[in-house]
Amino acid sequence: MLSRNRFLTAALVATGIVTITAPALAKEETSRWLTPTMINARAHMFSPALNVLTFQHMDQIFATRTVEAGNNVWVLPEKPVSLDDGYTLDGETVSLAAYLEATSTNALVVVKDGAIVHESYRNGSDANTRFMTFSVAKSYVSTLIGLALDDGFIKSLDDKVTDYLPEMAGSGYDGPTIRNLLHMRSGVEWQEIYQFGSDTQLTQVHDNSLVAYKYRWCDYAANDSVASQNKPGEVFNYATLDTSVLGCVLERAVGKTGAEYMSEKLWKPAGMENDAYWVMDGPEDVGREFFGAGLNATARDHARFGLMFLNKGQANGKQIVPADWVDEATIPDEGFEPTAEGEPFGYQYQWWTIPGSDAYSAIGLFHQFIYVDPENNLVIVKASHTPDPVGHDEENLELFRQITEKLSK
């Protein structure tokens, strides 16, 4: 393998997940993604000891599609502030480095008053590393829907899914509107259970589409076995399948791939510094972007995205996203917060909201964050590699609270 992938290669070979077969790696045809070796590698993508590396190198495991950056980079000023010491974690006083280690952190970027005040890159990563941030992608898809609405490609959020995807007729997506999907209230029966290697609905689709490349996420959604469980708009049920369908609505509406439209309408005009890429649910000739959780980008570019929302849609000296969309997407309607009793978050258009504040966040599996705090003019990006997919949100939010407190002194 190429030397720049030596960390990932060594780890995969050491665990027996990958065996190096030069001909399969050297060829560039579609079939290279369908060898037993590569399918086995994808099947083991959540091996806890390797998350630290695989989450930095998804383009070596999956077929991908590039989101091209432009030449006019949005340069963020750098005003470093010492954030090193004096954190409380589990009742003990620790350094920032210790807190980051305890929360399995690959990267942390803090932007205060429009300037980068802190950057930490760990475990071989750097400012050019493109991290897999899982469901952070959902907030990007929501934004692309807003841009398509502003462009007139989507007439109304109250249009039905089948207005754009008639092949969904007869499935659970025959009836819900685009707005229903943005709210995660499609009514479709779906179990978002993160027990990879088990036989849950999510893992069945994950294994068949992302691992084996047997079918696309939207192919599954169009199957008449995908049923309605609740009336659209009534019950919150977090569903990666809903966002996958939103991505397919977007593609059909704009007549381009999601990556092409994202580059044209968001990535280039906002002045993102590096190309991003989407993990695909199949080889290039048949695959689609894994809209529900497949975006890979640098921590700095994620910070630019968060800062654009903090600035009411302005980036790189231009209005990129309509200001009213920023508000509509991140301020919950009455009755949409919190999502459930005891839930620490609310939800709006594929953004998690923080009850009791005006802060909101894109959040991904294994604890990825683009945290936006308008009251304190603050954006925090955190790329993590926790062994557990969920369960540590509160200790990350506590880190953000303590950073905010330090920057407010």
Phi, psi and chi 1 to 4 in degrees:
 res  aa     phi    psi   chi1   chi2   chi3   chi4
   1 MET       -  165.1  -75.8 -171.1  178.6      -
   2 LEU   -64.5  148.7  -59.7  178.2      -      -
   3 SER   -62.7  -31.2   59.3      -      -      -
   4 ARG   -66.9  -11.6   68.6 -173.4  177.8   89.7
   5 ASN  -108.8   21.1  -59.6  -48.2      -      -
   6 ARG   -63.9  -32.9   63.4 -169.3 -178.3  -81.1
   7 PHE   -66.4  -47.5  -59.8  115.0      -      -
   8 LEU   -65.8  -44.1  178.9   62.6      -      -
   9 THR   -59.0  -47.9  -54.7      -      -      -
  10 ALA   -61.0  -40.7      -      -      -      -
  11 ALA   -67.1  -44.1      -      -      -      -
  12 LEU   -67.8  -40.2  -67.5  175.2      -      -
  13 VAL   -67.2  -40.5  171.3      -      -      -
  14 ALA   -61.8  -32.1      -      -      -      -
  15 THR   -90.4   -5.7   57.7      -      -      -
  16 GLY    81.4    6.5      -      -      -      -
  17 ILE   -72.4  -35.1  -69.2  172.9      -      -
  18 VAL  -125.6  137.6  164.7      -      -      -
  19 THR  -113.7  137.6   55.8      -      -      -
  20 ILE   -80.4  120.3  -62.0  178.7      -      -
  21 THR  -125.8   99.8   51.9      -      -      -
  22 ALA   -53.8  -44.3      -      -      -      -
  23 PRO   -58.1  -40.4  -25.4   35.8      -      -
  24 ALA   -66.1  -32.7      -      -      -      -
  25 LEU   -80.9  -29.2  -66.6  168.5      -      -
  26 ALA   -78.5  -30.8      -      -      -      -
  27 LYS   -74.7  149.3  -65.9  179.5 -179.5  179.1
  28 GLU  -110.9    5.0  -69.9  -59.6  -40.7      -
  29 GLU   -75.7  163.2   72.4  -85.5    9.1      -
  30 THR   -53.1  -36.2  -67.5      -      -      -
  31 SER   -63.4  -14.4   62.7      -      -      -
  32 ARG   -63.9  -22.8   71.6 -169.4 -171.2  -79.3
  33 TRP   -83.7   -7.0  -60.3  109.5      -      -
  34 LEU  -111.8   11.7  -62.7  172.8      -      -
  35 THR   -69.8  152.2   64.2      -      -      -
  36 PRO   -54.8  -35.3  -27.2   35.5      -      -
  37 THR   -62.4  -46.9  -64.8      -      -      -
  38 MET   -71.1  -37.5  -74.2  -53.4  -60.8      -
  39 ILE   -62.0  -40.4  -67.7  171.8      -      -
  40 ASN   -65.2  -38.5 -169.8   40.0      -      -
  41 ALA   -63.2  -44.0      -      -      -      -
  42 ARG   -64.8  -36.2  -71.0 -166.1  -69.4  -88.9
  43 ALA   -63.4  -24.6      -      -      -      -
  44 HIS  -106.4   22.0  -71.9   81.7      -      -
  45 MET   -65.7  -18.9   63.8  176.6  -75.4      -
  46 PHE  -104.8   27.3  -64.6  130.6      -      -
  47 SER   -66.3  113.8 -174.7      -      -      -
  48 PRO   -52.0  -39.9  -27.4   36.4      -      -
  49 ALA   -69.1  -17.5      -      -      -      -
  50 LEU  -106.5   -5.2  -62.6 -179.5      -      -
  51 ASN   -53.2  -36.5  -70.0   -9.7      -      -
  52 VAL   -57.0  -31.0   60.6      -      -      -
  53 LEU  -101.7  -45.7  -62.4  176.5      -      -
  54 THR   -62.1  -33.7   53.4      -      -      -
  55 PHE   -69.7   -8.3  -67.9  177.8      -      -
  56 GLN  -101.4   -7.7  -59.4 -178.7   38.3      -
  57 HIS  -138.4   37.7  -61.8  -78.9      -      -
  58 MET   -63.7  -22.2  -73.5  -65.5 -176.2      -
  59 ASP   -72.0   -9.6   55.6  -20.4      -      -
  60 GLN   -94.4   -3.7  -61.8  -57.7  -52.4      -
  61 ILE  -114.0  -33.8  -56.1  173.3      -      -
  62 PHE  -118.2  155.8  -68.1   88.8      -      -
  63 ALA   -65.1  144.4      -      -      -      -
  64 THR  -136.8  163.6   63.0      -      -      -
  65 ARG  -131.5  130.6 -175.3  167.5  -78.0  155.3
  66 THR   -82.7  139.1  -60.7      -      -      -
  67 VAL  -103.9  105.1 -179.5      -      -      -
  68 GLU   -74.5  135.6  -66.9 -177.7   -0.7      -
  69 ALA   -88.1  164.2      -      -      -      -
  70 GLY  -101.4 -166.7      -      -      -      -
  71 ASN   -96.8  -17.8  -62.7  -40.6      -      -
  72 ASN   -93.7   84.3 -174.5   18.8      -      -
  73 VAL   -76.8  136.6  175.4      -      -      -
  74 TRP   -77.4   99.9 -176.6   11.9      -      -
  75 VAL   -80.6  121.9  178.4      -      -      -
  76 LEU   -96.1  127.9  -58.9 -178.1      -      -
  77 PRO   -62.8  153.4   22.4  -31.6      -      -
  78 GLU  -116.2  121.7  -62.2 -178.2   38.5      -
  79 LYS  -132.3   78.2  -61.0  179.5 -179.8  179.3
  80 PRO   -58.2  137.8  -23.0   33.7      -      -
  81 VAL  -127.5  138.2  173.5      -      -      -
  82 SER   -72.5  119.0  177.1      -      -      -
  83 LEU  -121.7   27.2  -63.4  174.2      -      -
  84 ASP   -74.6  -39.4  -67.2  -20.1      -      -
  85 ASP  -124.9  166.9  -61.1  -48.8      -      -
  86 GLY    85.1   39.9      -      -      -      -
  87 TYR  -104.0  150.6  -66.1   84.4      -      -
  88 THR  -109.6  125.8  -59.4      -      -      -
  89 LEU  -140.2  120.3  177.0   64.2      -      -
  90 ASP    53.2   39.9  -64.8  -28.6      -      -
  91 GLY    81.2    0.6      -      -      -      -
  92 GLU  -114.1  151.7  -63.1 -176.5    3.5      -
  93 THR   -88.9  124.3  -60.4      -      -      -
  94 VAL  -134.1  165.1  -60.2      -      -      -
  95 SER   -80.1  166.3   66.7      -      -      -
  96 LEU   -60.6  -42.0  177.7   61.1      -      -
  97 ALA   -59.0  -40.3      -      -      -      -
  98 ALA   -68.2  -38.2      -      -      -      -
  99 TYR   -64.6  -41.2 -153.5  125.0      -      -
 100 LEU   -66.9  -38.5  -63.8 -176.7      -      -
 101 GLU   -65.7  -42.6  179.6   66.1   21.7      -
 102 ALA   -65.7  -26.4      -      -      -      -
 103 THR  -105.0   20.7   56.3      -      -      -
 104 SER    52.4   58.7  -56.1      -      -      -
 105 THR   -98.1  133.0  -53.0      -      -      -
 106 ASN   -94.5  -37.5  -89.2  -21.5      -      -
 107 ALA  -151.4  145.9      -      -      -      -
 108 LEU  -139.0  126.0  179.8   75.6      -      -
 109 VAL  -127.7  129.6  175.4      -      -      -
 110 VAL  -120.2  125.8 -178.1      -      -      -
 111 VAL  -118.3  119.3  178.1      -      -      -
 112 LYS  -122.4  128.6  170.5   71.0  171.6  173.9
 113 ASP    53.7   36.8  -61.4  -30.0      -      -
 114 GLY    83.0    1.7      -      -      -      -
 115 ALA  -120.5  147.5      -      -      -      -
 116 ILE   -75.5  117.4  -63.4  174.3      -      -
 117 VAL  -104.7  -14.7  -62.2      -      -      -
 118 HIS  -158.2  140.6  177.4   86.0      -      -
 119 GLU  -139.9  132.7  -76.4 -177.2  -75.4      -
 120 SER  -128.3  129.3  -67.7      -      -      -
 121 TYR  -124.8  133.8  -65.5  100.4      -      -
 122 ARG  -134.5  164.2  -48.8  175.5   76.3 -113.5
 123 ASN    59.0   39.9  -55.7  -43.6      -      -
 124 GLY    86.6   -3.9      -      -      -      -
 125 SER   -84.6  167.0   67.7      -      -      -
 126 ASP  -154.1 -171.0   57.8   32.6      -      -
 127 ALA   -64.5  -17.2      -      -      -      -
 128 ASN  -101.1    0.9  -64.9  -49.9      -      -
 129 THR   -72.9  131.8  -60.6      -      -      -
 130 ARG  -100.7  111.4  -65.2  176.0  -65.1 -179.8
 131 PHE   -91.1  140.1  -61.1   97.8      -      -
 132 MET   -75.0  117.7  178.0   71.2  158.0      -
 133 THR  -119.2   16.8   45.0      -      -      -
 134 PHE    52.1 -124.4  -63.1   97.5      -      -
 135 SER   -71.6   -1.0  -71.2      -      -      -
 136 VAL   -53.4  -30.5  164.2      -      -      -
 137 ALA   -56.5  -30.4      -      -      -      -
 138 LYS   -61.1  -37.7  -68.2  177.3  168.9   68.8
 139 SER   -68.2  -31.2  -58.8      -      -      -
 140 TYR   -69.4  -43.6  -77.2   91.2      -      -
 141 VAL   -61.1  -42.9  170.8      -      -      -
 142 SER   -55.8  -43.8  163.1      -      -      -
 143 THR   -64.2  -40.5  -56.9      -      -      -
 144 LEU   -64.6  -36.3  -64.1  175.1      -      -
 145 ILE   -61.6  -42.6  -69.0  -70.2      -      -
 146 GLY   -61.8  -39.4      -      -      -      -
 147 LEU   -67.7  -40.6  -70.2  168.6      -      -
 148 ALA   -65.6  -34.3      -      -      -      -
 149 LEU   -65.3  -44.6 -179.8   69.9      -      -
 150 ASP   -65.2  -33.6 -172.2   57.5      -      -
 151 ASP   -76.2  -13.2  -78.6  -16.2      -      -
 152 GLY    88.8    2.2      -      -      -      -
 153 PHE   -70.5  -34.7  -68.5  118.0      -      -
 154 ILE  -105.4  126.3  -68.1  174.3      -      -
 155 LYS   -77.3  -39.9  -64.4  176.6 -177.3  177.6
 156 SER  -158.7  147.6  168.8      -      -      -
 157 LEU   -68.5  -14.7  -63.8 -175.0      -      -
 158 ASP   -91.5    4.6  -64.2  -44.5      -      -
 159 ASP   -64.8  147.4  -71.5  -10.9      -      -
 160 LYS   -79.5  151.9  -68.5 -174.5  176.1 -178.2
 161 VAL   -54.3  -40.7  168.9      -      -      -
 162 THR   -70.5  -12.8   48.9      -      -      -
 163 ASP   -64.5  -27.5  -68.0  -21.8      -      -
 164 TYR  -108.8  -28.3  -60.6   85.8      -      -
 165 LEU  -125.8   76.0  -59.2  172.8      -      -
 166 PRO   -60.9  -20.4   18.1  -30.4      -      -
 167 GLU   -67.8  -11.0   64.2  -91.7   29.5      -
 168 MET   -80.8   -4.8  -62.5  -74.2  176.5      -
 169 ALA   -57.4  133.5      -      -      -      -
 170 GLY    91.2  -11.2      -      -      -      -
 171 SER   -97.7 -179.1   77.1      -      -      -
 172 GLY   -64.4  -15.9      -      -      -      -
 173 TYR   -90.8    9.7  -71.1   98.4      -      -
 174 ASP   -90.3   91.3 -171.6   -7.5      -      -
 175 GLY   140.4  -47.1      -      -      -      -
 176 PRO   -64.9  151.5  -21.0   32.1      -      -
 177 THR   -96.3  169.7   65.8      -      -      -
 178 ILE   -59.1  -40.9  -65.1  172.1      -      -
 179 ARG   -62.5  -39.8 -166.7 -174.1  -52.4  -85.0
 180 ASN   -57.3  -42.9  -66.8  152.0      -      -
 181 LEU   -69.6  -39.1  -88.8   60.0      -      -
 182 LEU   -59.4  -35.7  -74.1  167.6      -      -
 183 HIS   -84.6   -2.0  -82.4  145.1      -      -
 184 MET    59.0   41.2  -67.7  -67.0 -170.4      -
 185 ARG  -130.2   47.1  -76.2  168.6  162.0   80.4
 186 SER   -70.0  -25.8   66.3      -      -      -
 187 GLY    85.6   -3.6      -      -      -      -
 188 VAL   -72.7  139.6  168.8      -      -      -
 189 GLU   -70.5  116.4 -174.8  175.3    4.9      -
 190 TRP  -155.1  135.2  175.0  -99.9      -      -
 191 GLN  -113.2  108.5  -66.1  179.0  -37.9      -
 192 GLU   -90.8   79.1 -173.1   93.7   -0.1      -
 193 ILE  -115.2  121.1  -60.4  173.9      -      -
 194 TYR   -92.9   72.9  -53.8  115.9      -      -
 195 GLN  -125.1   74.4  -65.3  175.8   -4.6      -
 196 PHE   -65.8  136.0  -61.2  100.6      -      -
 197 GLY    95.9   -7.1      -      -      -      -
 198 SER   -97.3 -167.2   64.7      -      -      -
 199 ASP  -115.2   36.9 -164.7   32.7      -      -
 200 THR   -78.2  166.1   67.9      -      -      -
 201 GLN   -60.0  -46.6 -172.1  178.0   19.2      -
 202 LEU   -59.4  -45.9  171.9   64.6      -      -
 203 THR   -71.4  -29.0   54.7      -      -      -
 204 GLN   -61.2  -47.3  -76.6 -179.6   17.0      -
 205 VAL   -69.6  -41.3 -178.9      -      -      -
 206 HIS   -56.0  -49.4  169.9  -88.8      -      -
 207 ASP   -66.6  -39.5  -70.5  -10.9      -      -
 208 ASN   -79.2  -30.6  -77.7  -65.3      -      -
 209 SER   -96.8  -56.5   62.2      -      -      -
 210 LEU   -79.8  -29.4  -68.5  171.2      -      -
 211 VAL   -91.0  -57.0  174.0      -      -      -
 212 ALA   -92.6  -11.9      -      -      -      -
 213 TYR    58.0   35.8  -71.8  171.6      -      -
 214 LYS   -80.6  -33.7  -69.4 -179.2  178.9  178.4
 215 TYR  -155.8  169.2   56.9   71.1      -      -
 216 ARG   -92.0  157.9  -40.3  -75.9   74.2   79.9
 217 TRP   -56.8  -41.6  -83.0   76.0      -      -
 218 CYS   -74.2  -23.6  -76.7      -      -      -
 219 ASP   -62.8  -43.8  -65.7  -19.2      -      -
 220 TYR   -62.3  -43.3  177.5   84.1      -      -
 221 ALA   -62.5  -30.8      -      -      -      -
 222 ALA   -81.4   -6.8      -      -      -      -
 223 ASN   -72.4  136.7 -167.5  -56.9      -      -
 224 ASP   -69.8   -5.2   59.0   11.6      -      -
 225 SER   -80.4  -12.5   66.0      -      -      -
 226 VAL   -80.9  108.7  176.1      -      -      -
 227 ALA  -107.0  164.2      -      -      -      -
 228 SER   -83.9  139.6  -65.1      -      -      -
 229 GLN  -112.0  -33.0 -173.9  174.8   31.1      -
 230 ASN  -135.9  164.2  -60.7  -69.8      -      -
 231 LYS   -67.9  133.7 -176.1  177.8  178.5 -179.5
 232 PRO   -53.7  136.5  -27.4   36.0      -      -
 233 GLY    92.3   -7.2      -      -      -      -
 234 GLU   -97.2  -45.9  -72.3 -169.5  -11.2      -
 235 VAL  -118.3  127.3  177.8      -      -      -
 236 PHE   -71.8  126.8  177.8   87.3      -      -
 237 ASN  -145.7  103.9 -178.7   38.5      -      -
 238 TYR   -61.4  122.3 -172.2   80.5      -      -
 239 ALA  -143.4  111.2      -      -      -      -
 240 THR   -59.0  -27.9  -67.8      -      -      -
 241 LEU   -63.3  -37.0 -169.8   63.1      -      -
 242 ASP   -59.1  -44.9  -78.7    3.9      -      -
 243 THR   -69.2  -34.4  -47.3      -      -      -
 244 SER   -61.0  -41.4  -62.8      -      -      -
 245 VAL   -67.4  -39.3  173.3      -      -      -
 246 LEU   -56.9  -41.7  -81.2  174.0      -      -
 247 GLY   -62.8  -37.7      -      -      -      -
 248 CYS   -72.3  -33.8  -67.6      -      -      -
 249 VAL   -60.1  -45.1  167.2      -      -      -
 250 LEU   -58.6  -50.6  174.7   77.2      -      -
 251 GLU   -55.8  -47.1  -76.6 -174.2  -30.4      -
 252 ARG   -66.5  -37.9 -167.3   67.2   56.4   84.2
 253 ALA   -68.8  -42.9      -      -      -      -
 254 VAL   -92.6  -13.7  -56.5      -      -      -
 255 GLY    72.3   24.9      -      -      -      -
 256 LYS  -141.5  166.3  -60.7  177.6 -179.4  179.6
 257 THR   -68.7  157.6   67.0      -      -      -
 258 GLY   -59.5  -38.6      -      -      -      -
 259 ALA   -64.5  -41.5      -      -      -      -
 260 GLU   -63.6  -46.9  -71.9  171.5  -29.1      -
 261 TYR   -66.5  -38.2 -170.6   69.2      -      -
 262 MET   -64.6  -41.1 -175.7  171.7  175.1      -
 263 SER   -63.4  -45.8  173.9      -      -      -
 264 GLU   -68.7  -42.2  174.4 -170.9  -34.4      -
 265 LYS  -100.4  -19.8  -62.9  -64.1  -61.5 -175.2
 266 LEU  -126.8  -58.3  177.5   61.6      -      -
 267 TRP   -65.4  -47.5 -141.8 -116.3      -      -
 268 LYS   -71.9  -52.2  -72.5 -178.9  177.8  178.5
 269 PRO   -63.4  -30.0   14.4  -25.2      -      -
 270 ALA   -77.8   -9.0      -      -      -      -
 271 GLY    78.5   33.9      -      -      -      -
 272 MET   -64.1  145.0  -59.7  -55.7 -173.3      -
 273 GLU   -83.6  -36.5 -170.8  170.2    3.0      -
 274 ASN  -120.2  151.1  -69.0   79.9      -      -
 275 ASP   -57.5  141.8  -69.6  -11.4      -      -
 276 ALA  -102.9  175.8      -      -      -      -
 277 TYR  -151.5  154.5   67.6   86.0      -      -
 278 TRP  -105.6  132.3  -74.0   93.3      -      -
 279 VAL   -65.3  140.4  160.3      -      -      -
 280 MET  -105.5  155.8  -55.6  -74.0  -75.4      -
 281 ASP   -97.4   26.5   60.2    9.5      -      -
 282 GLY   172.0  169.2      -      -      -      -
 283 PRO   -60.4  165.0  -20.9   32.4      -      -
 284 GLU   -52.2  -37.7  175.1   71.4   21.2      -
 285 ASP   -73.9  -18.1   55.0  -15.5      -      -
 286 VAL  -130.3  -21.4  -65.3      -      -      -
 287 GLY   -75.1  157.6      -      -      -      -
 288 ARG  -121.1  160.2  -77.9  175.4  160.8  146.9
 289 GLU   -56.3  138.1  -70.3   85.8  -24.9      -
 290 PHE   -80.2   83.5  175.8   29.4      -      -
 291 PHE   -63.0  -27.7  -70.0  109.2      -      -
 292 GLY   -72.1  -23.6      -      -      -      -
 293 ALA  -168.4   22.0      -      -      -      -
 294 GLY  -108.6   11.6      -      -      -      -
 295 LEU   -83.4  136.1 -178.0   65.2      -      -
 296 ASN  -122.2  125.2  -65.9 -107.0      -      -
 297 ALA  -151.4  163.7      -      -      -      -
 298 THR   -72.8  157.1   67.0      -      -      -
 299 ALA   -62.9  -36.9      -      -      -      -
 300 ARG   -64.7  -41.0  -84.0 -164.1  172.2 -164.4
 301 ASP   -70.2  -35.0  -77.5  -21.9      -      -
 302 HIS   -60.6  -39.0  -81.1  -43.0      -      -
 303 ALA   -64.6  -38.3      -      -      -      -
 304 ARG   -62.4  -40.8  -72.0 -179.6  172.6   92.0
 305 PHE   -61.8  -46.4 -178.7   66.4      -      -
 306 GLY   -62.8  -40.0      -      -      -      -
 307 LEU   -66.6  -35.7 -173.8   57.8      -      -
 308 MET   -59.9  -42.9  178.2 -177.2   66.7      -
 309 PHE   -67.7  -39.8  -94.2   72.4      -      -
 310 LEU   -58.8  -34.6 -175.5   69.4      -      -
 311 ASN   -90.4   22.9  -66.7  -19.9      -      -
 312 LYS    57.0   40.9  -62.3  -65.6 -174.9 -177.8
 313 GLY    92.1    0.5      -      -      -      -
 314 GLN   -91.9  137.8  -67.8 -173.2   12.7      -
 315 ALA  -153.9  141.7      -      -      -      -
 316 ASN    56.7   33.6 -151.6   22.0      -      -
 317 GLY    79.4    9.9      -      -      -      -
 318 LYS  -134.2  156.5  -64.5  170.7  -76.5 -171.0
 319 GLN   -85.2  107.5 -170.3   74.2   40.4      -
 320 ILE   -92.1  -49.2  -52.6  -60.0      -      -
 321 VAL  -112.8  133.4  177.3      -      -      -
 322 PRO   -54.8  136.1  -25.2   34.4      -      -
 323 ALA   -59.6  -36.4      -      -      -      -
 324 ASP   -68.9  -27.9   57.9   -5.0      -      -
 325 TRP   -68.3  -40.8  177.2  -94.7      -      -
 326 VAL   -55.5  -46.8  172.6      -      -      -
 327 ASP   -65.8  -45.6  -70.8  -21.7      -      -
 328 GLU   -63.6  -33.5 -173.3  175.5  -13.1      -
 329 ALA   -80.5  -21.4      -      -      -      -
 330 THR  -120.5   -8.0   60.3      -      -      -
 331 ILE  -109.4  111.4  -59.5  174.3      -      -
 332 PRO   -63.5  141.0  -20.8   32.5      -      -
 333 ASP   -67.7  158.0  -62.4  -27.7      -      -
 334 GLU   -57.5  132.5 -176.0  177.6   -5.4      -
 335 GLY    93.7   -3.6      -      -      -      -
 336 PHE  -109.6   14.9  -77.9   85.5      -      -
 337 GLU  -149.1  132.0 -174.8  178.1   13.0      -
 338 PRO   -77.7  176.9   31.5  -35.3      -      -
 339 THR   -75.2  -31.1   56.3      -      -      -
 340 ALA  -160.6  160.7      -      -      -      -
 341 GLU   -59.3  128.1 -174.6  177.2   -5.9      -
 342 GLY    84.5   -5.5      -      -      -      -
 343 GLU   -74.7  127.9  170.8   64.3   63.6      -
 344 PRO   -76.4   -4.3   27.6  -34.9      -      -
 345 PHE  -126.4  156.2  -59.1  104.5      -      -
 346 GLY  -103.5 -173.7      -      -      -      -
 347 TYR  -150.3  142.1 -154.6   75.8      -      -
 348 GLN  -130.3 -120.9 -172.8   55.0   -3.2      -
 349 TYR   -87.8   75.4  -68.7  171.9      -      -
 350 GLN    65.4   22.7  -47.9  -85.4  -61.9      -
 351 TRP  -121.7  138.7  -72.1   90.3      -      -
 352 TRP   -85.8  136.0  -66.4   96.8      -      -
 353 THR  -110.2  154.4   60.5      -      -      -
 354 ILE  -104.6  105.6  -45.8  -61.1      -      -
 355 PRO   -55.0  139.2  -26.8   36.5      -      -
 356 GLY    85.9    3.4      -      -      -      -
 357 SER  -149.0  175.1   75.2      -      -      -
 358 ASP   -98.3   10.5   60.7   -3.1      -      -
 359 ALA   -76.9  154.9      -      -      -      -
 360 TYR  -152.0  167.0   52.0   91.5      -      -
 361 SER  -153.8  141.5 -172.3      -      -      -
 362 ALA   -81.5  131.7      -      -      -      -
 363 ILE  -132.6  135.1  -58.6  178.3      -      -
 364 GLY  -122.5  158.6      -      -      -      -
 365 LEU   -51.5  147.7 -152.7   61.7      -      -
 366 PHE    64.3   24.5  -63.4   96.1      -      -
 367 HIS    69.9   63.2  -52.5   96.7      -      -
 368 GLN  -107.6  141.8  -32.7  -61.2  -29.2      -
 369 PHE  -142.4  139.4  -65.0   86.3      -      -
 370 ILE  -119.6  100.0  -55.8  175.4      -      -
 371 TYR   -99.2  122.9  176.3   82.7      -      -
 372 VAL  -117.4  123.0 -178.2      -      -      -
 373 ASP  -124.2   90.2 -178.6   -5.7      -      -
 374 PRO   -60.1  -37.7  -25.0   35.6      -      -
 375 GLU   -59.9  -36.1 -179.4  179.2   -5.4      -
 376 ASN  -105.4    8.6  -67.8  -70.3      -      -
 377 ASN    52.7   52.2 -155.4   23.0      -      -
 378 LEU  -135.3  140.7  179.8   69.1      -      -
 379 VAL  -130.7  132.3  174.2      -      -      -
 380 ILE  -126.9  129.0  -58.9  175.6      -      -
 381 VAL  -113.5  131.8  171.6      -      -      -
 382 LYS  -134.4  122.0 -172.6  172.6 -172.4  -71.7
 383 ALA  -106.7  123.5      -      -      -      -
 384 SER  -121.9  171.9  -52.4      -      -      -
 385 HIS  -141.8   41.9   61.2   89.0      -      -
 386 THR   -59.4  149.0   55.1      -      -      -
 387 PRO   -68.8  -28.4   21.9  -31.8      -      -
 388 ASP   -98.4  135.0  -56.4  -44.2      -      -
 389 PRO   -67.4  -31.9   20.6  -30.2      -      -
 390 VAL  -137.9  169.2  -64.9      -      -      -
 391 GLY   113.2   -1.5      -      -      -      -
 392 HIS  -127.0   27.3  -57.4  -79.3      -      -
 393 ASP   -65.0  -40.6  -68.9  -33.1      -      -
 394 GLU   -66.0  -37.1  -68.9 -174.2   -2.2      -
 395 GLU   -71.5  -27.2   64.7 -168.6   32.6      -
 396 ASN   -73.8  -43.5  -77.3  -71.5      -      -
 397 LEU   -61.3  -34.9  -69.7  175.8      -      -
 398 GLU   -66.2  -38.1  176.8   59.2   20.7      -
 399 LEU   -60.1  -45.4  171.8   62.8      -      -
 400 PHE   -62.8  -38.6  -57.6  159.9      -      -
 401 ARG   -63.1  -42.4 -172.8 -164.5   66.6   76.1
 402 GLN   -69.9  -36.9  -66.9 -175.2   47.1      -
 403 ILE   -63.4  -44.0  -71.0  173.4      -      -
 404 THR   -59.0  -42.4  -58.6      -      -      -
 405 GLU   -62.3  -41.9 -172.1  176.3   74.4      -
 406 LYS   -65.6  -38.7  -71.6  178.5  179.5  -68.1
 407 LEU   -77.6  -11.3  -69.2  172.7      -      -
 408 SER   -91.5   -8.5  -60.6      -      -      -
 409 LYS   -77.9      -  -67.7 -179.6  178.6  178.8
